[in-house]
Amino acid sequence: MNLNQLLTEATARLDAAALSYGHGTTNARDEAAWLVLWSLGLPLDTDPDVHAGTLDPAAVERALALIHRRIDTREPAAYLTGEAWLQGVPFHIDRRSIVPRSFIAELIADGSIDPWLSDRTHRVLDLCTGNGSLAVLAAMAWPDIEVCGADLSADALAVARLNVDRHGLQDRITLLESDGLAACPGPWDLILCNPPYVNARSMAVLPAEYRAEPELALAGGADGMDFIRRLLSDAPACLSPDGVLVLEIGNERAHFECAFPGLEVVWLPVSAGDDQVLLITREALTA
């Protein structure tokens, strides 16, 4: 069996299992490529047509065993490999933290947040940092700023520590255990936050892949806004006069607008659409 044949077989097995995706891939073919290439120790951009030789039968068996583990456990592939990528940057991941996939990463990478920053931007908080991926990307994008990653979960912060150390950013990123902004008084010039925002009805029907993640990082109460209500109430006191909050709310725009009618926000377009991530100024929060 060559690599192309192995990928075809792995894709067929994943397809037949009716899995859910969204933790780095969106379909069975890409998921098969990730797991097979990782199992074989090949770069994830390997061209199967170039790598056309016959594979060692033992390697094929290991790759298919990993495919079956994905099917049997219904766990995200990132938990099986221990690694995930965000904007091309690798991160360690395990079951102590949600798999990194925030659309805020796109906004950091493409400079969409930059117009809201200035030479007075010195301190950035990544609230609900999880495995620390946004804090790392922020430190990479803005080399002159101080970054803090905060999370309620000590387990998640332990994973974040691995990633901060992996990328050699120990002197740039501080990690802090905090329930919301309670231990993060600031003042912050920019707060990035991908909070728990999934509403109760959606939580009840989440696929197994999402239920494998820490519920603390997902569940946002009846309308998904429990954490966000407290955040928007506390944020003005923790932001500098020109400070802004960049907040991801996923598919909860209707619930957000119902909870905060009249609040002036700026929607920041990302690959998933124009209503997934928003920006709020301190001035709007205090109005």
RASULCOR-V925885 format. One record per pair of residues at least 24 apart in sequence whose ideal C-beta (glycine too) atoms are under 10 Angstrom apart, sorted by sequence separation. I is the first residue (numbers start at 0). J is the second residue. If there is no record, write none. Layout:
<<I,J> <I,J>>
//
This chain:
<<7,31> <35,59> <38,62> <74,98> <101,125> <120,144> <121,145> <122,146> <123,147> <124,148> <125,149> <126,150> <127,151> <128,152> <131,155> <135,159> <148,172> <149,173> <150,174> <152,176> <195,219> <196,220> <198,222> <199,223> <224,248> <227,251> <231,255> <250,274> <251,275> <262,286> <6,31> <9,34> <10,35> <37,62> <38,63> <75,100> <112,137> <116,141> <118,143> <122,147> <123,148> <124,149> <125,150> <126,151> <127,152> <130,155> <131,156> <134,159> <138,163> <145,170> <146,171> <147,172> <148,173> <149,174> <150,175> <151,176> <194,219> <195,220> <198,223> <223,248> <249,274> <250,275> <252,277> <259,284> <261,286> <5,31> <6,32> <9,35> <35,61> <36,62> <38,64> <39,65> <101,127> <107,133> <129,155> <130,156> <132,158> <133,159> <145,171> <146,172> <147,173> <148,174> <149,175> <150,176> <151,177> <196,222> <197,223> <198,224> <199,225> <223,249> <248,274> <249,275> <8,35> <35,62> <38,65> <106,133> <113,140> <128,155> <129,156> <130,157> <131,158> <132,159> <135,162> <139,166> <144,171> <145,172> <146,173> <147,174> <148,175> <149,176> <150,177> <151,178> <196,223> <198,225> <223,250> <224,251> <227,254> <231,258> <248,275> <249,276> <6,34> <34,62> <35,63> <37,65> <38,66> <101,129> <104,132> <108,136> <112,140> <113,141> <116,144> <127,155> <128,156> <130,158> <131,159> <134,162> <135,163> <138,166> <143,171> <145,173> <146,174> <147,175> <149,177> <150,178> <151,179> <195,223> <196,224> <223,251> <227,255> <231,259> <247,275> <248,276> <6,35> <9,38> <34,63> <99,128> <100,129> <103,132> <104,133> <107,136> <112,141> <129,158> <130,159> <131,160> <134,163> <139,168> <142,171> <148,177> <149,178> <194,223> <196,225> <219,248> <222,251> <247,276> <248,277> <2,32> <5,35> <6,36> <35,65> <97,127> <99,129> <103,133> <106,136> <107,137> <110,140> <128,158> <129,159> <130,160> <131,161> <132,162> <135,165> <136,166> <138,168> <141,171> <147,177> <149,179> <151,181> <194,224> <195,225> <196,226> <219,249> <223,253> <224,254> <228,258> <246,276> <247,277> <5,36> <31,62> <34,65> <35,66> <98,129> <99,130> <101,132> <104,135> <105,136> <108,139> <109,140> <128,159> <130,161> <131,162> <135,166> <137,168> <149,180> <151,182> <194,225> <195,226> <196,227> <222,253> <223,254> <224,255> <227,258> <228,259> <231,262> <245,276> <246,277> <33,65> <34,66> <96,128> <97,129> <98,130> <99,131> <100,132> <101,133> <104,136> <107,139> <108,140> <130,162> <131,163> <134,166> <138,170> <139,171> <149,181> <194,226> <195,227> <217,249> <219,251> <222,254> <223,255> <227,259> <245,277> <246,278> <2,35> <5,38> <96,129> <97,130> <99,132> <103,136> <104,137> <107,140> <129,162> <130,163> <131,164> <135,168> <138,171> <149,182> <194,227> <221,254> <222,255> <224,257> <225,258> <244,277> <245,278> <246,279> <2,36> <5,39> <34,68> <95,129> <96,130> <98,132> <99,133> <103,137> <106,140> <107,141> <125,159> <128,162> <131,165> <132,166> <134,168> <137,171> <138,172> <149,183> <192,226> <220,254> <224,258> <244,278> <245,279> <31,66> <34,69> <95,130> <96,131> <97,132> <101,136> <128,163> <131,166> <137,172> <147,182> <192,227> <194,229> <219,254> <222,257> <223,258> <224,259> <243,278> <244,279> <30,66> <33,69> <96,132> <99,135> <104,140> <135,171> <147,183> <194,230> <222,258> <243,279> <244,280> <2,39> <92,129> <93,130> <99,136> <131,168> <134,171> <135,172> <242,279> <243,280> <244,281> <31,69> <92,130> <134,172> <147,185> <192,230> <242,280> <243,281> <2,41> <30,69> <37,76> <43,82> <90,129> <91,130> <134,173> <241,280> <242,281> <243,282> <244,283> <7,47> <90,130> <91,131> <92,132> <134,174> <147,187> <190,230> <240,280> <241,281> <242,282> <243,283> <244,284> <6,47> <38,79> <43,84> <90,131> <91,132> <131,172> <149,190> <238,279> <240,281> <241,282> <243,284> <5,47> <34,76> <37,79> <38,80> <90,132> <145,187> <192,234> <238,280> <239,281> <240,282> <242,284> <2,45> <3,46> <4,47> <33,76> <37,80> <89,132> <131,174> <145,188> <146,189> <147,190> <148,191> <149,192> <238,281> <2,46> <3,47> <33,77> <37,81> <88,132> <128,172> <144,188> <151,195> <190,234> <235,279> <237,281> <238,282> <2,47> <3,48> <30,75> <31,76> <34,79> <37,82> <85,130> <90,135> <144,189> <146,191> <234,279> <236,281> <1,47> <2,48> <30,76> <33,79> <34,80> <43,89> <86,132> <90,136> <128,174> <235,281> <238,284> <1,48> <2,49> <3,50> <29,76> <33,80> <83,130> <85,132> <88,135> <125,172> <128,175> <179,226> <187,234> <190,237> <234,281> <235,282> <238,285> <2,50> <3,51> <84,132> <85,133> <88,136> <141,189> <178,226> <181,229> <190,238> <201,249> <231,279> <235,283> <236,284> <1,50> <2,51> <4,53> <5,54> <33,82> <83,132> <123,172> <124,173> <125,174> <126,175> <128,177> <180,229> <184,233> <185,234> <189,238> <201,250> <235,284> <236,285> <1,51> <2,52> <4,54> <9,59> <16,66> <33,83> <85,135> <86,136> <127,177> <179,229> <180,230> <183,233> <186,236> <187,237> <188,238> <189,239> <196,246> <201,251> <234,284> <235,285> <1,52> <2,53> <8,59> <12,63> <16,67> <18,69> <24,75> <33,84> <85,136> <88,139> <124,175> <126,177> <178,229> <179,230> <185,236> <186,237> <187,238> <188,239> <196,247> <198,249> <233,284> <234,285> <235,286> <1,53> <2,54> <18,70> <22,74> <23,75> <24,76> <127,179> <137,189> <180,232> <181,233> <184,236> <185,237> <186,238> <187,239> <188,240> <189,241> <190,242> <191,243> <192,244> <193,245> <194,246> <196,248> <197,249> <198,250> <231,283> <232,284> <0,53> <1,54> <5,58> <9,62> <13,66> <16,69> <17,70> <22,75> <23,76> <24,77> <77,130> <86,139> <124,177> <126,179> <179,232> <180,233> <184,237> <185,238> <186,239> <188,241> <189,242> <190,243> <191,244> <192,245> <193,246> <194,247> <196,249> <197,250> <198,251> <231,284> <0,54> <5,59> <8,62> <9,63> <12,66> <13,67> <16,70> <19,73> <21,75> <22,76> <23,77> <86,140> <96,150> <126,180> <137,191> <179,233> <180,234> <183,237> <185,239> <186,240> <188,242> <189,243> <190,244> <191,245> <192,246> <193,247> <194,248> <196,250> <197,251> <230,284> <0,55> <4,59> <8,63> <11,66> <12,67> <15,70> <16,71> <18,73> <20,75> <22,77> <97,152> <136,191> <179,234> <187,242> <188,243> <189,244> <190,245> <191,246> <192,247> <193,248> <194,249> <196,251> <198,253> <0,56> <6,62> <9,65> <10,66> <13,69> <19,75> <20,76> <22,78> <96,152> <124,180> <180,236> <181,237> <186,242> <187,243> <189,245> <190,246> <191,247> <192,248> <193,249> <198,254> <2,59> <5,62> <9,66> <12,69> <13,70> <16,73> <18,75> <23,80> <95,152> <126,183> <134,191> <180,237> <185,242> <187,244> <0,58> <1,59> <5,63> <8,66> <9,67> <12,70> <18,76> <95,153> <96,154> <97,155> <133,191> <155,213> <179,237> <180,238> <196,254> <0,59> <23,82> <95,154> <96,155> <99,158> <124,183> <133,192> <154,213> <196,255> <2,62> <9,69> <23,83> <94,154> <95,155> <96,156> <133,193> <155,215> <5,66> <22,83> <23,84> <93,154> <95,156> <96,157> <97,158> <124,185> <126,187> <132,193> <152,213> <154,215> <155,216> <0,62> <23,85> <95,157> <96,158> <124,186> <0,63> <13,76> <95,158> <96,159> <99,162> <122,185> <124,187> <128,191> <152,215> <93,157> <94,158> <95,159> <122,186> <123,187> <124,188> <125,189> <126,190> <127,191> <128,192> <129,193> <151,215> <152,216> <93,158> <96,161> <121,186> <122,187> <123,188> <124,189> <125,190> <126,191> <127,192> <128,193> <150,215> <151,216> <92,158> <95,161> <96,162> <121,187> <122,188> <123,189> <124,190> <125,191> <126,192> <127,193> <150,216> <91,158> <120,187> <121,188> <122,189> <123,190> <124,191> <125,192> <126,193> <127,194> <90,158> <91,159> <93,161> <120,188> <121,189> <122,190> <123,191> <124,192> <125,193> <126,194> <127,195> <23,92> <90,159> <91,160> <92,161> <119,188> <120,189> <127,196> <22,92> <91,161> <92,162> <90,161> <91,162> <117,188> <90,162> <116,188> <89,162> <91,164> <115,188> <116,189> <88,162> <91,165> <115,189> <22,97> <23,98> <90,165> <151,226> <22,98> <23,99> <89,165> <90,166> <21,98> <22,99> <23,100> <88,165> <89,166> <112,189> <22,100> <88,166> <21,100> <112,191> <129,212> <193,276> <107,191> <129,213> <106,191> <191,276> <130,216> <104,191> <129,216> <103,191> <127,215> <103,192> <104,193> <127,216> <189,278> <190,279> <101,191> <103,193> <101,192> <102,193> <190,281> <101,193> <100,193> <188,281> <99,193> <187,281> <186,281> <97,193> <97,195> <127,226> <126,226> <127,230> <126,230> <126,234> <98,208> <124,234> <98,209> <126,237> <97,209> <133,245> <98,211> <124,237> <97,211> <98,212> <124,238> <133,247> <97,212> <96,212> <97,213> <94,211> <95,212> <96,213> <97,214> <122,239> <94,212> <95,213> <97,215> <98,216> <121,239> <124,242> <126,244> <94,213> <97,216> <120,239> <123,242> <96,216> <97,217> <119,239> <122,242> <124,244> <125,245> <126,246> <127,247> <119,240> <120,241> <119,241> <120,242> <123,245> <119,242> <120,243> <117,241> <116,241> <115,241> <115,242> <116,243> <115,243> <78,208> <115,245> <112,243> <75,207> <76,208> <73,206> <74,207> <75,208> <78,211> <112,245> <73,207> <74,208> <75,209> <78,212> <111,245> <72,207> <73,208> <77,212> <72,208> <73,209> <74,210> <75,211> <73,210> <74,211> <75,212> <73,211> <74,212> <107,245> <69,208> <72,211> <106,245> <106,247> <103,245> <103,246> <104,247> <103,247> <102,247> <101,247> <100,247> <102,249> <101,249> <115,265> <115,267> <112,267> <111,267> <111,268> <109,267> <111,269> <109,268> <109,269> <106,267> <105,267> <106,268> <105,268> <106,269> <115,278> <103,267> <105,269> <112,276> <102,267> <104,269> <105,270> <111,276> <115,280> <102,268> <103,269> <105,271> <112,278> <102,269> <111,278> <101,269> <102,270> <102,271> <102,272> <105,275> <106,276> <105,276> <103,275> <106,278> <102,275> <103,276> <101,275> <102,276> <101,276> <21,206> <19,205> <20,206> <22,208> <19,206> <21,208> <22,209> <18,206> <19,207> <20,208> <21,209> <17,206> <18,207> <19,208> <22,211> <18,208> <19,209> <22,212>>
//
